[in-house]
């Protein structure tokens, strides 16, 4: 509660004190209405003073505050009297002590009820049953706090009464907090998002609906309108109120009023045609309180309520409850043929107090009262407050009340730590025909269920929505189809649709003075086509957002929808995370993503362009390997192949010719040696790769446009320091800064395609930009406009789309999403796209372009393999040649013919060493066939010499 409200209530209390004194003086000689329990007909003796004996008192005064002539009062009064009779006639509780009931009628008036409550406090009661009004409970709670008198209310359900400022207020019925949670679960179960609350504007109605709003917010629903009327409002005012809400969008009404005036609402709603199909009426427990008070509800009354869903405090169908129902007809002073749940809670309230008093008296303590010094007349005032005394043992009795537990007519009766009854639960009822049918139950333990709450307490709690079930409902209009819960309002107010007034890319959406709608473009056509697929009309009005001089901020546009300045936004609104937190989007009707556009240029004609495919190092190494392979093959083939023999000049020419002719696979010389063929095979493979790479690179250089920017994709965009252009009003500005950490100083906002063109032409060195980041649909339009003068590099680095934005939980968002999917399936969406946004022929060139010459790093592996093959082949070849040469040595023949002295042999060996290289060259230059023939002759001669010596 606010400070102002507390101050106001304090003033009311003192004002009531003053009025009470006046009323008390006027009634000094009149007997106050007093109802004494049947079992104690004698007048109550005065309570003992603090100095009295410690024996148990014979009579204890308890009070009751209720409006006797009311729906609740007519059920509660007989129940309280019956409870007091049962307590006084039960020898096992309170012993010889009897309860003396002092009943005061609050007359359904906040002022008179407060006066009656003060008069009751004057009778030195130890506790009071009631009041049934939350308004009176708020005021009188301040009094009982001062006098230490516990207040056991069976009917004050206002959630704010549970505050710590009311320690002596005990709610012996269910808290409206739980009832509103049950209604919120119902709203969630039927997937409604908005309700209209119709309530009485007092503490009971106002605070109950406030709790409903909090509960709905947890379910992503809300109260769209609060229709309040003052207590005792005339029928005409209620009619005007219902007429007003009938013009609104929501068709789900939650009615939270007093039982005595609630039926008037439905009588007026019936006349206004608000009890037909598509309407949903949900009431709080006041309606069952009215209907349960009669065994056979009036047929006219039931005719008003067909299809209404209502809640009733759940009480188990126990044997004690059945016995109480059977003896109701014999209870004295009853005015109704049946009773409601308030009667059961009032009955249990008396027993709660009796059990607590019994425990209290068994401790041997007395019931004493004393004067409150703060209420004594010390200033000569005529306010006679001295008659109000403080209950000295009130704190002890309050503590015992909070710890008392028993099983009553309402089930297990016990308080939790917040002073609420445990196991709050409600029956969910549906009115149809001549009675009520149970749809299911709600409990704070298990939520919605078709099983009774007491059967679920022994099971683990299950909060999953998949387990929530209710029986089918018969709605107003006698239909079992769940109403969608909303319609377009009949108040003449069309849907307020904000349309971005763009400066650029007007093919998407822009102003159109010739159209009745005032707007045109791709987005408008898609929206209009989707609306035509809805099963209901959608009155709408397009409102331009922006001035048309520059593109508006789309983030601000979405925020305006969230702030209820507009009902929706239709245009090229990109669906991004931050926006989905404040509005609801439809299914995307256009896929989109950010791409990078950079300037390009054609290669200049050059007579030396054929050298560009390879770097200088690559040319040198390639040429060197051509010569190397030619020389290696010549060495391997020289002794075997006559094509590699001849004069030295001819052989040099052969080496060069053979080497470079392999580039074109046109060499005429055949290889006959195994090693030569191996080297040539590997080299031809290398030549094939080099030729193919050279051809591809040269073709790219001569035919493909080249980038003029160093930005070749997302990574180089981030690492570069060059300026970047973005579309004015686009989310790309914040995305580059917040997500990619691009410096804000690098970003330039560009208004239209002309700005794009100029900025890219100027480049970063002349005040332009190195690249532009924008969504793909815009870039395709720009590429068409520039005839593919620029290039898209890299890939799309975001995946999003365009959608229509609506306020949170708007039912239109879901229906239009379905309509957009239908447009996509039947091909209409593509037709609209082709009408406004023809695809660019440049889009297929989305790739990173690399114009660098081919370097040695790309081919060194091939050269390495070829070099190793040459080395191995030469090594094998020379080893074989050396072996042959050793066998061919002619000096060995001289040693066998003429033995020479040692000095002569030494001179011959020195001469041999000096001439061996020349002999080796001469030996190598001989043909292979000659060498083999000479080796054979030498071998035969050596064998013959050996034979003759032997």
Secondary structure in CASP SS format (residue, H / E / C, confidence):
PFRMAT SS
TARGET T0000
AUTHOR 0000-0000-0000
METHOD secondary structure of the structure
MODEL  1
X C 1.00
X C 1.00
X H 1.00
X H 1.00
X H 1.00
X H 1.00
X H 1.00
X H 1.00
X H 1.00
X H 1.00
X H 1.00
X H 1.00
X H 1.00
X H 1.00
X H 1.00
X H 1.00
X H 1.00
X H 1.00
X H 1.00
X H 1.00
X H 1.00
X H 1.00
X H 1.00
X H 1.00
X H 1.00
X H 1.00
X C 1.00
X C 1.00
X C 1.00
X C 1.00
X C 1.00
X C 1.00
X C 1.00
X C 1.00
X C 1.00
X C 1.00
X C 1.00
X C 1.00
X C 1.00
X C 1.00
X C 1.00
X C 1.00
X C 1.00
X C 1.00
X C 1.00
X C 1.00
X C 1.00
X C 1.00
X C 1.00
X C 1.00
X C 1.00
X C 1.00
X C 1.00
X C 1.00
X C 1.00
X C 1.00
X C 1.00
X C 1.00
X E 1.00
X E 1.00
X E 1.00
X E 1.00
X E 1.00
X E 1.00
X E 1.00
X E 1.00
X C 1.00
X C 1.00
X C 1.00
X C 1.00
X H 1.00
X H 1.00
X H 1.00
X H 1.00
X H 1.00
X H 1.00
X H 1.00
X H 1.00
X H 1.00
X H 1.00
X H 1.00
X H 1.00
X H 1.00
X H 1.00
X H 1.00
X H 1.00
X H 1.00
X H 1.00
X C 1.00
X C 1.00
X C 1.00
X C 1.00
X C 1.00
X C 1.00
X C 1.00
X C 1.00
X C 1.00
X E 1.00
X E 1.00
X E 1.00
X E 1.00
X E 1.00
X E 1.00
X E 1.00
X E 1.00
X C 1.00
X C 1.00
X C 1.00
X C 1.00
X H 1.00
X H 1.00
X H 1.00
X H 1.00
X H 1.00
X H 1.00
X H 1.00
X H 1.00
X H 1.00
X H 1.00
X H 1.00
X H 1.00
X C 1.00
X C 1.00
X C 1.00
X C 1.00
X C 1.00
X E 1.00
X E 1.00
X E 1.00
X E 1.00
X C 1.00
X C 1.00
X C 1.00
X H 1.00
X H 1.00
X H 1.00
X H 1.00
X H 1.00
X H 1.00
X H 1.00
X H 1.00
X H 1.00
X H 1.00
X H 1.00
X H 1.00
X H 1.00
X H 1.00
X C 1.00
X C 1.00
X E 1.00
X E 1.00
X E 1.00
X E 1.00
X C 1.00
X C 1.00
X C 1.00
X C 1.00
X C 1.00
X H 1.00
X H 1.00
X H 1.00
X H 1.00
X C 1.00
X C 1.00
X C 1.00
X C 1.00
X C 1.00
X C 1.00
X E 1.00
X E 1.00
X E 1.00
X C 1.00
X C 1.00
X C 1.00
X C 1.00
X H 1.00
X H 1.00
X H 1.00
X H 1.00
X H 1.00
X H 1.00
X H 1.00
X H 1.00
X H 1.00
X H 1.00
X H 1.00
X H 1.00
X H 1.00
X H 1.00
X C 1.00
X C 1.00
X C 1.00
X C 1.00
X E 1.00
X E 1.00
X E 1.00
X E 1.00
X E 1.00
X E 1.00
X E 1.00
X C 1.00
X C 1.00
X H 1.00
X H 1.00
X H 1.00
X H 1.00
X H 1.00
X H 1.00
X H 1.00
X H 1.00
X H 1.00
X H 1.00
X H 1.00
X H 1.00
X H 1.00
X H 1.00
X H 1.00
X H 1.00
X C 1.00
X C 1.00
X C 1.00
X E 1.00
X E 1.00
X E 1.00
X E 1.00
X E 1.00
X E 1.00
X E 1.00
X E 1.00
X C 1.00
X C 1.00
X C 1.00
X C 1.00
X C 1.00
X H 1.00
X H 1.00
X H 1.00
X H 1.00
X H 1.00
X H 1.00
X H 1.00
X H 1.00
X H 1.00
X H 1.00
X H 1.00
X H 1.00
X C 1.00
X C 1.00
X C 1.00
X E 1.00
X C 1.00
X E 1.00
X E 1.00
X E 1.00
X E 1.00
X E 1.00
X C 1.00
X C 1.00
X H 1.00
X H 1.00
X H 1.00
X H 1.00
X H 1.00
X H 1.00
X H 1.00
X H 1.00
X H 1.00
X H 1.00
X H 1.00
X H 1.00
X H 1.00
X C 1.00
X C 1.00
X C 1.00
X C 1.00
X C 1.00
X C 1.00
X C 1.00
X C 1.00
X E 1.00
X E 1.00
X E 1.00
X E 1.00
X C 1.00
X C 1.00
X H 1.00
X H 1.00
X H 1.00
X H 1.00
X H 1.00
X H 1.00
X C 1.00
X C 1.00
X C 1.00
X C 1.00
X C 1.00
X C 1.00
X C 1.00
X H 1.00
X H 1.00
X H 1.00
X H 1.00
X H 1.00
X H 1.00
X C 1.00
X C 1.00
X C 1.00
X C 1.00
X E 1.00
X E 1.00
X E 1.00
X E 1.00
X E 1.00
X C 1.00
X C 1.00
X C 1.00
X C 1.00
X C 1.00
X H 1.00
X H 1.00
X H 1.00
X H 1.00
X H 1.00
X H 1.00
X H 1.00
X H 1.00
X H 1.00
X H 1.00
X H 1.00
X H 1.00
X C 1.00
X C 1.00
X C 1.00
X C 1.00
X C 1.00
X C 1.00
X C 1.00
X C 1.00
X C 1.00
X C 1.00
X H 1.00
X H 1.00
X H 1.00
X H 1.00
X H 1.00
X H 1.00
X H 1.00
X H 1.00
X H 1.00
X H 1.00
X H 1.00
X H 1.00
X H 1.00
X H 1.00
X H 1.00
X H 1.00
X H 1.00
X H 1.00
X H 1.00
X H 1.00
X H 1.00
X H 1.00
X C 1.00
X C 1.00
X C 1.00
X C 1.00
X C 1.00
X C 1.00
X E 1.00
X E 1.00
X E 1.00
X C 1.00
X H 1.00
X H 1.00
X H 1.00
X C 1.00
X C 1.00
X C 1.00
X C 1.00
X C 1.00
X C 1.00
X C 1.00
X C 1.00
X C 1.00
X C 1.00
X C 1.00
X C 1.00
X C 1.00
X E 1.00
X E 1.00
X E 1.00
X C 1.00
X C 1.00
X H 1.00
X H 1.00
X H 1.00
X H 1.00
X H 1.00
X H 1.00
X H 1.00
X H 1.00
X H 1.00
X H 1.00
X C 1.00
X C 1.00
X E 1.00
X E 1.00
X E 1.00
X C 1.00
X C 1.00
X E 1.00
X E 1.00
X E 1.00
X C 1.00
X E 1.00
X C 1.00
X C 1.00
X C 1.00
X C 1.00
X C 1.00
X E 1.00
X C 1.00
X C 1.00
X C 1.00
X E 1.00
X E 1.00
X E 1.00
X E 1.00
X E 1.00
X E 1.00
X E 1.00
X E 1.00
X C 1.00
X C 1.00
X E 1.00
X E 1.00
X E 1.00
X E 1.00
X E 1.00
X E 1.00
X E 1.00
X E 1.00
X E 1.00
X C 1.00
X C 1.00
X C 1.00
X E 1.00
X E 1.00
X E 1.00
X C 1.00
X C 1.00
X C 1.00
X H 1.00
X H 1.00
X H 1.00
X H 1.00
X C 1.00
X C 1.00
X C 1.00
X C 1.00
X C 1.00
X C 1.00
X C 1.00
X C 1.00
X H 1.00
X H 1.00
X H 1.00
X C 1.00
X C 1.00
X C 1.00
X C 1.00
X C 1.00
X C 1.00
X C 1.00
X E 1.00
X C 1.00
X C 1.00
X C 1.00
X E 1.00
X C 1.00
X C 1.00
X C 1.00
X C 1.00
X C 1.00
X C 1.00
X E 1.00
X C 1.00
X C 1.00
X C 1.00
X C 1.00
X C 1.00
X C 1.00
X C 1.00
X C 1.00
X E 1.00
X E 1.00
X E 1.00
X E 1.00
X E 1.00
X E 1.00
X C 1.00
X C 1.00
X C 1.00
X C 1.00
X C 1.00
X C 1.00
X C 1.00
X C 1.00
X C 1.00
X E 1.00
X E 1.00
X C 1.00
X C 1.00
X C 1.00
X C 1.00
X C 1.00
X C 1.00
X C 1.00
X E 1.00
X E 1.00
X C 1.00
X H 1.00
X H 1.00
X H 1.00
X H 1.00
X H 1.00
X H 1.00
X H 1.00
X H 1.00
X H 1.00
X H 1.00
X H 1.00
X C 1.00
X C 1.00
X C 1.00
X C 1.00
X C 1.00
X C 1.00
X C 1.00
X E 1.00
X E 1.00
X E 1.00
X E 1.00
X E 1.00
X E 1.00
X C 1.00
X C 1.00
X C 1.00
X C 1.00
X C 1.00
X C 1.00
X C 1.00
X C 1.00
X H 1.00
X H 1.00
X H 1.00
X H 1.00
X H 1.00
X H 1.00
X H 1.00
X H 1.00
X H 1.00
X C 1.00
X C 1.00
X C 1.00
X C 1.00
X C 1.00
X E 1.00
X E 1.00
X E 1.00
X E 1.00
X E 1.00
X E 1.00
X E 1.00
X C 1.00
X C 1.00
X H 1.00
X H 1.00
X H 1.00
X H 1.00
X C 1.00
X C 1.00
X E 1.00
X E 1.00
X E 1.00
X C 1.00
X C 1.00
X C 1.00
X C 1.00
X E 1.00
X E 1.00
X E 1.00
X C 1.00
X E 1.00
X E 1.00
X E 1.00
X E 1.00
X E 1.00
X E 1.00
X E 1.00
X E 1.00
X C 1.00
X C 1.00
X C 1.00
X C 1.00
X C 1.00
X C 1.00
X C 1.00
X H 1.00
X H 1.00
X H 1.00
X C 1.00
X C 1.00
X E 1.00
X C 1.00
X H 1.00
X H 1.00
X H 1.00
X H 1.00
X H 1.00
X H 1.00
X H 1.00
X H 1.00
X H 1.00
X H 1.00
X H 1.00
X H 1.00
X H 1.00
X H 1.00
X H 1.00
X H 1.00
X H 1.00
X H 1.00
X H 1.00
X H 1.00
X H 1.00
X H 1.00
X C 1.00
X C 1.00
X C 1.00
X C 1.00
X H 1.00
X H 1.00
X H 1.00
X C 1.00
X C 1.00
X C 1.00
X H 1.00
X H 1.00
X H 1.00
X H 1.00
X H 1.00
X H 1.00
X H 1.00
X H 1.00
X H 1.00
X H 1.00
X H 1.00
X H 1.00
X H 1.00
X H 1.00
X H 1.00
X H 1.00
X H 1.00
X C 1.00
X C 1.00
X C 1.00
X C 1.00
X C 1.00
X C 1.00
X C 1.00
X C 1.00
X C 1.00
X H 1.00
X H 1.00
X H 1.00
X H 1.00
X H 1.00
X H 1.00
X H 1.00
X H 1.00
X H 1.00
X H 1.00
X H 1.00
X H 1.00
X H 1.00
X H 1.00
X H 1.00
X H 1.00
X H 1.00
X H 1.00
X H 1.00
X H 1.00
X H 1.00
X H 1.00
X H 1.00
X H 1.00
X H 1.00
X H 1.00
X H 1.00
X H 1.00
X H 1.00
X H 1.00
X C 1.00
X C 1.00
X E 1.00
X E 1.00
X C 1.00
X C 1.00
X C 1.00
X C 1.00
X C 1.00
X C 1.00
X H 1.00
X H 1.00
X H 1.00
X H 1.00
X H 1.00
X H 1.00
X C 1.00
X C 1.00
X C 1.00
X C 1.00
X E 1.00
X E 1.00
X E 1.00
X E 1.00
X C 1.00
X C 1.00
X C 1.00
X C 1.00
X H 1.00
X H 1.00
X H 1.00
X H 1.00
X H 1.00
X H 1.00
X H 1.00
X C 1.00
X C 1.00
X C 1.00
X C 1.00
X C 1.00
X H 1.00
X H 1.00
X H 1.00
X E 1.00
X E 1.00
X E 1.00
X E 1.00
X C 1.00
X C 1.00
X H 1.00
X H 1.00
X H 1.00
X H 1.00
X H 1.00
X H 1.00
X H 1.00
X H 1.00
X H 1.00
X H 1.00
X C 1.00
X H 1.00
X H 1.00
X H 1.00
X C 1.00
X C 1.00
X C 1.00
X C 1.00
X E 1.00
X E 1.00
X E 1.00
X E 1.00
X E 1.00
X H 1.00
X H 1.00
X H 1.00
X H 1.00
X H 1.00
X H 1.00
X H 1.00
X H 1.00
X H 1.00
X H 1.00
X H 1.00
X C 1.00
X C 1.00
X C 1.00
X E 1.00
X E 1.00
X E 1.00
X E 1.00
X C 1.00
X C 1.00
X C 1.00
X C 1.00
X C 1.00
X C 1.00
X E 1.00
X E 1.00
X E 1.00
X E 1.00
X E 1.00
X E 1.00
X E 1.00
X E 1.00
X C 1.00
X C 1.00
X C 1.00
X H 1.00
X H 1.00
X H 1.00
X H 1.00
X H 1.00
X H 1.00
X H 1.00
X H 1.00
X H 1.00
X H 1.00
X H 1.00
X H 1.00
X H 1.00
X H 1.00
X H 1.00
X C 1.00
X C 1.00
X H 1.00
X H 1.00
X H 1.00
X H 1.00
X H 1.00
X H 1.00
X H 1.00
X H 1.00
X H 1.00
X C 1.00
X C 1.00
X C 1.00
X C 1.00
X C 1.00
X C 1.00
X H 1.00
X H 1.00
X H 1.00
X C 1.00
X C 1.00
X C 1.00
X C 1.00
X C 1.00
X C 1.00
X C 1.00
X C 1.00
X E 1.00
X C 1.00
X H 1.00
X H 1.00
X H 1.00
X C 1.00
X H 1.00
X H 1.00
X H 1.00
X H 1.00
X H 1.00
X H 1.00
X H 1.00
X H 1.00
X H 1.00
X H 1.00
X H 1.00
X H 1.00
X H 1.00
X H 1.00
X H 1.00
X H 1.00
X H 1.00
X H 1.00
X H 1.00
X H 1.00
X H 1.00
X H 1.00
X H 1.00
X H 1.00
X H 1.00
X H 1.00
X H 1.00
X H 1.00
X H 1.00
X C 1.00
X C 1.00
X H 1.00
X H 1.00
X H 1.00
X H 1.00
X H 1.00
X H 1.00
X H 1.00
X C 1.00
X C 1.00
X C 1.00
X C 1.00
X H 1.00
X H 1.00
X H 1.00
X H 1.00
X H 1.00
X H 1.00
X H 1.00
X H 1.00
X H 1.00
X H 1.00
X H 1.00
X H 1.00
X H 1.00
X H 1.00
X H 1.00
X H 1.00
X H 1.00
X H 1.00
X H 1.00
X H 1.00
X H 1.00
X H 1.00
X H 1.00
X H 1.00
X C 1.00
X C 1.00
X H 1.00
X H 1.00
X H 1.00
X H 1.00
X H 1.00
X H 1.00
X H 1.00
X H 1.00
X H 1.00
X H 1.00
X H 1.00
X H 1.00
X H 1.00
X H 1.00
X H 1.00
X H 1.00
X H 1.00
X H 1.00
X H 1.00
X H 1.00
X H 1.00
X H 1.00
X C 1.00
END
